[in-house]
Amino acid sequence: GDSVTQTEGQVALSEEDFLTIHCNYSASGYPALFWYVQYPGEGPQFLFRASRDKEKGSSRGFEATYDKGTTSFHLRKASVQESDSAVYYCALAYTGNYKYVFGAGTRLKVIA
Amino acid sequence: EAAVTQSPRNKVTVTGGNVTLSCRQTNSHNYMYWYRQDTGHGLRLIHYSYGAGNLQIGDVPDGYKATRTTQEDFFLLLELASPSQTSLYFCASSDPGSSAETLYFGSGTRLTVL
C-alpha cells in the first residue's frame, strides 16, 4: 500500500537556522501531498498542499516542491523561529478518496 | 473558520471499561474521521464516515466501534477497553469536493486505560 516516510524523528535548531525535513512517499497513483503542523496541546492543522509534479506549496515561510521523479516533498524554511517548534506531518491523499496516509511526524525544537 | 470539538479532553478508565469519545463539527462537512496518535506511528485512521448513518473501516479498527448519528456528530466507542488503546485520539472533518481536501482536526482526547 501507499506510505509516507519522514526521515527525521526529531530536529533541533537554533533561531535563524535553515530547516529541512525530509519526506518521501510511495504511491500507486498520483496523490496530492500535504504538510500539517501540530503545536503543543492542539490538533494538527493544515500548512499547505501541492497536487502535481513540480508544484510548490508554501505558507508562513515554509515551502515544499512536489517531485514525482524522486518521490519527495521536503519541507524547508530559510530562517526558523522559536515559535516554529512543533510536530510536522507529511501526508498524501487522492482525489475522490478521502483517506489520508500520514508520515510518523518530525518534532522540531528551535532554541532561542 | 472550521470548528471541530471533542469531548472529553481527558479520560481515564480501567481495563474492560466502556468508553465513548464524542466529536461535533459545525462546518457542514460530510466526511468525519477518527485517528489515534502514537509516538513513532504518527496518525492512524480508525474509522471514518461520509454522512449520517454511514461508517467506513479505517486502517486500525480492531477494538473500536463508531457511530455517526447526524452530520455534525461522530462517536468512537471502546466497549472493552485495553491498555493498548491508551493513546491521543483526534477527530477530523473535511469538505467534499473534486480534489483531495484539507482535514480540520479537533484538539484531541487523551485516553488512559489502566
Interface residues (C-beta under 8 A of the other chain):
Chain A: G9 P31 A32 F34 Y36 G41 E42 G43 P44 Q45 F46 R49 S51 Y89 A93 Y94 T95 G96 N97 Y98 K99 Y100 F102 G103 A104 G105
Chain B: V4 Y31 Y33 G40 H41 G42 L43 R44 L45 Y48 Y50 G58 F90 A92 S94 S98 S99 A100 E101 T102 L103 Y104 F105 G106 S107 G108
